[in-house]
Amino acid sequence: MKLRGLIIVGVVLILVGLGGLVFNVIPIHHTEQVAKIGPITATQDKETDFVIPPFVAVIIILAGGTLVLAGRRRT
């Protein structure tokens, strides 16, 4: 049963890595407080882009492939 879990984790890592290659920018939205005067606050909605480098996605794909192969060899 543990080996099947190893294969599942490997496949999930492969899919995450492929998603990282396709969608290499993840926008992150957050609200920031810019001013506070007594009970009144002013906020600003900001968007920050989180960039996933392609080599990280490739490393994740290779790690997932290694887990899949390791899970198959032992069964």
Long-range contacts (C-beta under 8 A, 24 or more apart in sequence): 3-71, 3-74, 3-75, 4-71, 6-67, 6-68, 6-70, 6-71, 7-67, 7-68, 7-71, 7-72, 9-64, 9-67, 10-63, 10-64, 10-65, 10-66, 10-67, 10-68, 10-69, 10-70, 10-71, 11-64, 11-68, 12-64, 13-60, 13-61, 13-63, 13-64, 13-67, 14-60, 14-61, 14-64, 14-65, 14-68, 15-64, 16-60, 16-64, 17-57, 17-58, 17-59, 17-60, 17-61, 17-64, 18-57, 18-61, 20-52, 20-54, 20-56, 20-57, 20-60, 21-54, 21-57, 21-58, 21-61, 23-52, 24-51, 24-52, 24-53, 24-54, 24-57, 25-49, 25-50, 25-51, 25-52, 26-50, 26-52
